[in-house]
Amino acid sequence: MEALAVRLSGLDSYAEGAIRVVAFYDTLMRRRVDLPALARASAGLAECTAGIRIHGTGQVVRAASGGTALPGAPAAASSTVPIVLDEEEVGAVWLERPGPPVPLDEVLLDRLAIAAAAVLERYGPARTTMADPALVELAISADGDQAARARALRLLGFAASAPLCVAAVRSARPLDQIAGLVCPSRPVKSAPLDGVGVIMAAAIDPSGFPPDVRAGIGGGSADQAWHQALIALRFTAPRRPVVHHDELGATALLAQIPVDAMRDNADVAAIAALSPEDLETLDVYCTTGSLRRAADVLHRHHSSVARRLDQIGGTLAADLTTPAGLTRARLALTAWHLLNN
């Protein structure tokens, strides 16, 4: 590499510098440096502060040009390049140069990003979340044999005998970002499967899902957890976007009712005929179980909500102010959500 640099130096000084930068990082990778050492070396080479951030853990490593570690959030970066591992953006590297970027900054940051990805791949903990969909499907399929499922789980990084949490997700957001939010401590794997996102981990934090994401969560063996997650996903609703199968209890039995039988039920048909405003009123009332709490949520006077509930009760032929009527409305509304999910 050094000999090549000498031969090219008479032709193009930029090319010589670029090759020397490449050789510099090749040496660092052969020495198997960690992220702090990589940041220190990069800062010394660039003669300005260099930084590395890992998205999954939130780890930030910064070093001044003299090699001193710098705490806290980074200052304004003059140049930034993403760290990409297995086609997933897992972090970023940057330089904090006081003035404008110099000609070799782009080359330096590209090599720094490649070196950081190699460090993460070797040491972790920022393994990628995205996995081969075929491997994930084999792991969660109820039709596969145990040996094939165990092998798939091992390849995904999970113990074949350990219980898992699996989430079935519907969202326009990138699946790897959602996985990072609900499983910040890793390991976690995700993949799209038949229009539904799959997230697999030892534990999933339901509170980490963004409000615009629908998710059902199951647990146990991989195939059982996936089956539960799909059922739980059907029970999600605008005011209940994340549902854990364990929370459903006996309500989960509704998912076993044939779709045609559910659609032909008079109460479910009455729910389907309600206006959007009536549906919202009934949904809030069934969720809160209280006329006054429903009025607070809807920002209306309780007498106005009471009149609307009387009208809805007339449509359902049920008194919604009684326990029996409220239970009947909840069942019908749940069945209607199942049909729409």
N, C-alpha and C positions, 0 to 999 in steps of 0.2 A: 504493500500500500504506500509506504514511504517512497519507494523507488518510482512508483507510478506518479506520485505527486510531484516529484522532482522533474520527471520528464514532461509533465503537463504545465509546469510553472511558467515556462517561457511562452506558452500559448495563451493562457487565460488565468489571470490571478484569482478570479472568482472561483473557477473550477478547482484550482489548487486549494483554496481555502475550504471549499465544500468537501473535498476529499479528505482533508485533514480533520474536519468536523466528524465525518462519517467514521474515520479511523479512531477518533477519540471515543466515540460512543461504542464502537465495536470492542474496544479495550475494556470499557466499563462493564459491558454485558458479560464478557469472558470472566471478569473478576467477580461476577454475581453480587454486585452491590445492592443495598437496599434503597428505599425511597429517600431517606434523609441524605445518604451519601450521594445519590444521583442528583438531588437538588443542590448540594454543596458544590459538586463538580461542575454542574451546569452554570451556577452563578459565577464561579471563578472563570470559566471559559467565556461567558458573555460579558463579564465585568459589570454586572448589575444583578439585582435581586431576581431569583428564579423561584417559581412556585409549582406545586403539584397538588391537585385536589382529586379525591376519590368520591364519586357520587354516592355509592352505596352506603359507606360508613360516615361520610361527612369529614373524613380526615383531610387536613390541610398541612402541607409541609412547605415551608419557605426558608430560604437561606440568602444571606447577603453575599455580596461579591467576595468578601473576606472569609467566608465560610461560616459565619455566625448564624445560628438558627434564629428565626424571627417568629414570634408568636402572633396570634390574632388573625383577623381577617386580612386578605390581601389588599394592597393599595390598588390604584387604577393600573390595569395591565396595558402595556403598549402593544403586545401581541399575544394571542391565545390560540392553541391548537387542541382539539379533542384527543383523548386517549381512547382508542378503539380496540376491543378484544372480542374475537369471534363475531365480528360485524355489529357489535353493540357498543355504544358510547358509555364507558364506565368512569370517565373522569376527564380532567383537562390539565394542560400545562401552560405556563405563561412566563413572560418576562416583564419586569417592572422597570423599564428603562426610562429615565427622566425625559429624554428627548425622543425624537422619532426613531423608528426601527432602523437598524443598520442592515446592509445588504445580506449578511449571513444569518440574520435572526430567523428567517423562515426555515432554512436548512437545519439550524440548531434545534428549533422547536419540533420539527418533524422527527428528528432523531431522538430527541428527549421523549416524545410521546411514544415512539416505538420501544425505547428502552423501558419506560414506565410500564407499558403493557406486558413486557417480558417479565418484569419484576412481579407484577400482580399475578401473572399466570403461574410463576414459580412459587411464590410465597403466600398468595391470598392476602386478605380475606375477600377481595373483590372479584370472585368468580362471576362470570356472566350469568344472567338469569335465563336468557333465551336458550331453549333446547330443541333438539330434533323432534318435530311433531310426531313422527312415526314411532320414536322411542317412547315419548310420553303416552301415546295411544296404547302401546303395548303394555306399559306399566299400569294403566288404569282400566284396561279392558276386562270385562267380566268373562270373556270368552277364551282368553289365552290360558295356557297352562302355567302352573306355578313356577316351573324352572325358567321359562322365558320371561315371566314377570319379574322374578328375582334378579335375573341378569340385567334387564332393562333398568331396574331401580339402582343396581350397583353402578351401572354406567352413568346414571344421572347424579350419582353422589349420595344416595340414600341407602341405609341398611335395609335389606330385604325383609327382615322380621320386625322392624320398628314401626309403630303406628305413625301415620302421616295426617296432616291437615291438607285438604284439597279444596280450592275455591273454583267455582264456575262463574265466569265474569262476562258481563256485557258492557262494553264501553267503547267510545270513539278514541279514548286515550291510548297511547302506546302501552302495550301489555307489560313491557319490562319496567316502565316507570311505576306502574301500579304495584308490581311485585316488590320493587324496592321500597315503596311506602309502607306496605303491610308486613314485610319481612325484612326490616332494616339490619338484623343481625346475621342474616344468611344462615345456612345455604338455602337457596330457593331456586326453583326452575319453573319456567313458564313457556307456553306454546299455544298458538291458535289451533282449534280443533273443531271442524264442522260449524263454524260461525260463532263458537263460544271460546273464550279464553280460559286456559287451564293454568292455575298457580298451585305448585306443590311445595310444601315446606314442613318442617317439624312443628312449627306453630305459626299461626296467622293472627295478626292484630286487626280485629274488625273495625276498630276506630280509625285505622289508617286509610281506609278507602275514601277517596274524594266523594263529595256529595252527589256528583252526577254519574256515579258508577253503580250498576246493579250487580250484586254478588250473592251467591249461595255458598255456604261453607259446610263441609262434612268432615268426618274423622274416622280413623280406624285403619284397616288395610287399604292399599291404594285404590283397589277397585270398589270397595265398599264406600270409601270416602267420596269418590267421584259420583257414585250413584246418589248418595245423600246430598251432595252439592247441587246436582241437577234438580233434585226435588225442591231443595231450599230456594233455588233460583226462581222457581215457578211461584213461590209465595212472596216474592219481593213486590213492593208497591212504592209509589212516590213518597209516602211518609214512612216507609220501611224498606229502604233500598238495600240493606244488607241483612240477611237472615242466616242464622246458624241452625242446622238441622236439629240439634239438641233442644233448641228453644220451641220447636213446633209441637213436641209431644204427640198426643193423639190427633192433633190437627193434621199431621202428615198423612193420615189415612185418607183424607180427601183426595190426595193425588192419585189414589188407586181407583177412583170412580171413573167409569168410561166417559169420554168427552161428550158423546151424544146424550147420555143420561143427564149429565150436568147441564148441558145447554137446554134440554127440554124441561127442566125444572121450572115451575111457575115463578118462584122467588128469584131465581137467577135471571130469568127472562125479564122480570120487572126491573131488576137492577140495570140490565143492559139498556132498558128503554129510558132511564133517567137522564136528565140534562146534565151537562158538566158541572153546573153549580150545585145541583142536588147531589150528585155523586161526591163532590168535595165535602158538602155538609154532612152526608151520611158517613163518609170515611173518617172525618174528624171526630164525629160523635162516637162512632164505634171504637176509635182509637183511645179517646179520653174516657169514655163511659160516663160522662157527666155533661149535662146541658150547659151549665155555667162555664166549665172549662172549655167546652167546644166553642162557646160564644167568644171567650177570650182569644182563642187561637184564630178564629175567623174574623175577629175585630168587628163583631156585630152585637146588638143588644140581644139578651137572652130570649126576650119575647119573640123577636124576629126569627131566631133559630128554632124556637119551639113551634111556631106556625109552620115553618118549612118542614120540620120533622113530622108534624101531623099530616101534612100533605104526602110526604114520602111514605109514612105508615099506611095511609089510605091506599096508596099504590100497591104496597106489599100485603095489604089486608092484615096488618099486625100493629099492635100498640107498642111503639118503640120505647116508651117510658117504663115498660115492665121488663123484668129480667128475661122472661121467655121471649118477648119481642126483640130485645136487644141481641140475645143469642142467635135468634133466627136471622136477623139482619147481618150479623157478623159472619155467619156461615154462608149466606147468600153472596155477600160482598167478597169473601175469600174465594168462593167458587168462581165468581166472575173474574177475579184477578188470575186464577189458575187458567181459565180459558184464554185470557189475553196474553199469558206468558207461555 
